[in-house]
Structure formats: structure tokens, C-alpha cells
Amino acid sequence: MKTLIIGGGIAGSALALALHKAGLASEVAEARPDVEDSGGAFLTLAPNGVNALRTLGLGDVPAAAGGFELSGIDFRNSRGRRIGELPGEADQERYGARGVVLRRARLQAALAERARAAGVPYTFDARLERLVEHTDGVRAVFAGGRVVDADIVIGADGVWSTVRRLTWPDAPTPAYTGIVDCGGWTAMPLPDTARQQMIFGRRAFFGYSAHGGLVYWFTNVPHRREPRRGELDRLDQGRWMADIRALHDGDPDPVPAILAAAESSLGAWPIYDLRSLATWHTSRICLIGDAAHATSPSSGQGASLAVEDAAVLARCLRDRASAVAAFDDFVARRRDRAEAIVRMGRRIGDRKVTSAVGSLFRDLMLPTFLRMGAKAGQEQYRYRVDRDGPSGGTS
Ligand SMILES: Cc1cc2nc3c(=O)[nH]c(=O)nc-3n(C[C@H](O)[C@H](O)[C@H](O)COP(=O)(O)OP(=O)(O)OC[C@H]3O[C@@H](n4cnc5c(N)ncnc54)[C@H](O)[C@@H]3O)c2cc1C
């Protein structure tokens, strides 16, 4: 069976590797011109994502991609007082893994290099433009006219999936969350942080962790109006950083110092999510990763879900007699979990925005909200792809 994967991001490359491990061949078509190991922001791969990589024999990838482990989160209010925590010191014992902070482009590049080394054919500069499904297979047409025929096509092409748009023109489009995310990494002599530091600032939410002389920081800018596509792609960095510094003016140390040291951000990303699609597959086409269920970064789970999807879909394709039976099985195993996480991400993001508006009661309410969020997060960490559910252990 010839499997064509559209998109060589986290989901696409992880799927190519999972299929290879299952003894199934595939090829990947990626719109970017080449493997890029720079650009984009950083992300946190949750313990369940690290475990999903291990299931695929890729447990060494986060470290090879320059990742560093973190355990837990401290939450602070706009005066710097600690108002909540997600203790992570026992993550290794509880979940079998710790979360890892790493640069997204490096993770993508490491997975793509690993797949190519395993013999998976990659075509870069291959932007899908048309898709025709017929009784015997699927024809994919790329910019420039290249044509690829395959038995099945997997849409791993991200939140703005072309596969989704071409296959289900009436499917819901991603919903804007009211947040523009921005951040980067900045050289600064802060001591390494054992936990991520999250601050409900006076006007915006800020997060950072320090490791090896670099501070990895982000801010969630509340931005009610949905930016036009591409509007934030070429910002004047001087003015943008001045606005970000003003947004966090008066927030507790070391937020202003980090922003003073940061000359630029790596980008400004309007945040979207995709709550629920009527279906993820036809007889020969199936969506995975953000293409099926994009979640806001506030859930901290998008990349982990992408790797989990890859592991589960490869197993279904290996074990089921037909592609459509495999897709049915895959969706039955994945949909509830993924959609619950999308809803969780939206709830957390909304709370970040409303708490930034400034309320008399927010410091009273936040600890309760954080306790609920911590419990929901810990439930996600326990999930194991090889068991289709939580591992044992206590939370
Ligand atoms: C600012 C920000 C911060 C985030 N932080 C976190 C975090 O801390 N933790 C976490 O787990 N997740 C985080 N995420 C989410 C995470 O990055 C995504 O969930 C994850 O990248 C999804 O992987 P994917 O492979 O499904 O999609 P993508 O990573 O988007 O990959 C899709 C690929 O498809 C390619 N493609 C697109 N269209 C076409 C086409 N027509 N033809 C061919 N190829 C195409 C793209 O070039 C891309 O390489 C964050 C996201 C953002 C925006």
C-alpha cells in the first residue's frame, strides 16, 4: 500500500517513522524548501509526548534536538507572589518521563532526518494544491504540476490543512482565540530554573524558563480583533518589542529585565484552535495532528498529540485489514482525547485573557482555577499510546 503523507512537521515525520517501525512504507511531501532547524518558537513536549516518542524507539530525539528537562510550573500573580504550582519533581516516577523544552524547528528537523536516514523518501518544496480521490486511489497534484498517485493520503499539514480544505470544503475553519503569542530565546545570566515560571501579569500572561545562559520566554498578548492572514508576519521589531515591554511594564522581576534584554521576538503568532470536525477521514484520506484537532498552546499538548496520533495510526494501519477500518479504529481511539484537550486549551487561554483585564477577585479565584487546571494537565500526562489510556500510578 502506497501511503503519501502531506506535511513533514511533527505529525508527518513521526508517522513516517511509526509506519517504518510497523514495516509499512510511506513518502512525505513537505511545502517548506528544505529541512530547517531554525525559525519558529520553542515548545514544551509533555511527559506523555516524550513517552509516545519512546514507544516509537525515538526516546533520544528530544535530547538530540537540544531539549532540556523541566519539572513543574510555578504560577505568580502580578505582584510576584506565588499563587499556585504544578509540582513536577516526581514526574519521572509518576509518568515515566519529564517534560522537555525544545525548539520546534529542531524537533521537526531531528524527526525528518531520522525518517530520511531510515529510507523514507522526502520531497521538499512540494505544496499540495489538488487532491482527487477515486475508487482505486488518490491523486495528489502539487504546485508546479507534479503528480503523485497513492493508495492513501494522510493530511499532516497543520492547522490550515490543505488536505482538509480540499476534502471537506464545508468543514469548520480554525477559530481565533483572541490571543497573539510571541516569544523567543535571549542570552541572559539568569540561574537555571527547575520549573517553568508563569506570571499572570497586569495586562498579559508571561512565561519563561532559563537554561544554560538562555532565557526562553513567551507572552500571550490579548488581541480581540483577529489579525488578517500575514498581517503580523513582517512586524517592525523595534516597535513591536516596545509595545511588548509597555504591556508588561510594572510586572514583577525578572519580566521587565528579560524583555529589556530581548532585542526581538521570533514572531507574532495569532492563536487558533479547531474544536471538532464532523469526520477525520474518507475511505482513503485521513487527517492527523493539528489538521484534525489544533489546540491552543495553552494546553501544552499540541506536539504531544501529534506524536500520539502518529503512533496510534501506524498501529491501526498495521493491524486492520483495510485502510478505512484502520481510520475508523484510529478516530475511535483518538477523537475524545484530542477534542477534550482542545476544549481545555481554550478554557485556559480564555482565563489568561480575562485575568489580564484585571478584576478585584482574580487573585482569589486563580488558585482554584489553577488547581483544576493542574489536575486536568496531570491526567493528560498519564496517557500512554501503547495502552490507549492512562498508565497506573498516583496523581
Ligand atoms: C506559538 C506556538 C507555541 C506552541 N507551543 C506548544 C507547546 O509548548 N507544547 C506543545 O505541545 N505544542 C505547542 N504548540 C503547538 C504545536 O506546535 C503543534 O500542535 C504541532 O506543531 C502540530 O504538529 P503538526 O505536524 O500537526 O503540524 P505542523 O507542525 O504545523 O506541521 C505541518 C507541516 O505541513 C506543512 N504543510 C502545510 N501545508 C502544506 C501543503 N499544502 N503541502 C505540503 N505541506 C504542507 C507545513 O510546512 C508543516 O511543515 C505551539 C504552537 C504555537 C503556534
The ligand as an ORCA input file, in Angstrom:
! r2SCAN-3c Opt
* xyz 0 1
  C       3.360     29.855     19.293
  C       3.081     28.398     19.480
  C       3.517     27.767     20.633
  C       3.271     26.406     20.831
  N       3.700     25.801     21.990
  C       3.450     24.495     22.184
  C       3.913     23.830     23.377
  O       4.516     24.425     24.259
  N       3.666     22.493     23.511
  C       3.001     21.790     22.535
  O       2.828     20.564     22.692
  N       2.547     22.389     21.403
  C       2.758     23.713     21.206
  N       2.317     24.319     20.065
  C       1.523     23.526     19.102
  C       2.419     22.647     18.233
  O       3.420     23.418     17.611
  C       1.543     21.958     17.182
  O       0.469     21.313     17.825
  C       2.344     20.935     16.387
  O       3.377     21.583     15.683
  C       1.417     20.195     15.423
  O       2.180     19.396     14.558
  P       1.657     19.057     13.106
  O       2.720     18.235     12.487
  O       0.266     18.528     13.198
  O       1.532     20.453     12.356
  P       2.708     21.444     11.937
  O       3.792     21.434     12.932
  O       2.040     22.751     11.648
  O       3.274     20.827     10.577
  C       2.542     20.876      9.376
  C       3.509     20.786      8.200
  O       2.751     20.714      6.987
  C       3.367     21.543      6.024
  N       2.331     21.946      5.053
  C       1.344     22.841      5.242
  N       0.593     22.953      4.118
  C       1.126     22.106      3.208
  C       0.795     21.778      1.854
  N      -0.247     22.351      1.221
  N       1.559     20.857      1.196
  C       2.619     20.253      1.827
  N       2.982     20.552      3.110
  C       2.240     21.462      3.801
  C       3.941     22.700      6.821
  O       5.002     23.343      6.117
  C       4.430     21.990      8.086
  O       5.769     21.567      7.998
  C       2.551     25.673     19.844
  C       2.114     26.317     18.674
  C       2.371     27.661     18.501
  C       1.870     28.334     17.241
*
